[in-house]
């Protein structure tokens, strides 16, 4: 069986494509179970984040084509030529990709820590679904170790710039002083929490958190009471009627459809008397209609546009990236050694079982001869000769009967197994 990776990410597909094949957390397990049923994979993991959707599979060669059919046939992707955005890796390259993803080396923001938690979540879902238990499970456990090494032994994490930090920098460029900015945060996930942390540190005039579950919004808002003088919470249903109150809006929800449309913002701008609005959409699928970005007095940033801005300042991470890649290479090689040793275990067990059979057979024959009073020296010679004949029978027969195109490789293998200079007793330990 082989290891495969099939997917798309921020490099191969724009956000309007990625959002069509994104799987929210509550849909990942049923999607994973459906994937395994459709592909007959021995093991499978589904990773779906704002910036990537990837399938990790172990199975025969047909698994990859079945997985491609499964992904491209999603109803949401029906109008897309999804195949043009997909990449695929096999075996060593697939393992290397898994290590790079978990360590944040393949992220839009190199070194960002959120991806490791997202991969851990995907692995947990796969284990609970019963689709992860063998060598693919070992691969992901190894990726977690490598990611930890990279964060502790290199500067890749220290130099990471988050989307939240980039959002704050853009807001400061637009407004200058954040102290007079009224901020609306929509959602309560990790991205919003990070954004709240960065903005609250600058003491904005007000921070309001909106969420479907108001209690969760209130909990997040109250955690920043000490950082800013005015924090509160509201329901998502209140957003259309109150969005005009805010200078900056950052949103990241799991909604399958946009929650902020062009009409809502047009109304808000009129009520604000065309005072500019700063909008950041960190969601996939997008929370804000793309047309909003074309409006005057609106500054809309998405994951893709933020990523492009941050990539311009990557030079300081080059040295750390080189060190991180070396760790990845070392761990990939370690995993491949483990995989190879695992594959040879049945062969070694079979060889030992066959050797034990030979030993038992010849020993029983020798014991019978000794019981009959045969010469011990002759019995020992017969024992040695019998073992020699049995051990050489199969290699010699295979070599004699091998077709011409196989004989050269078989001869080389036998020469390696039985070198002209046999090992001494000390070398065999």
Beta strands, then each sheet from edge to edge (+ up, - down):
strand 1: 2-9
strand 2: 43-48
strand 3: 52-59
strand 4: 87-90
strand 5: 182-186
strand 6: 206-211
strand 7: 231-235
strand 8: 248-251
strand 9: 277-281
strand 10: 298-302
sheet 1: 2+ 3- 1+ 4-
sheet 2: 7+ 6+ 5+ 8+ 9+ 10+
end
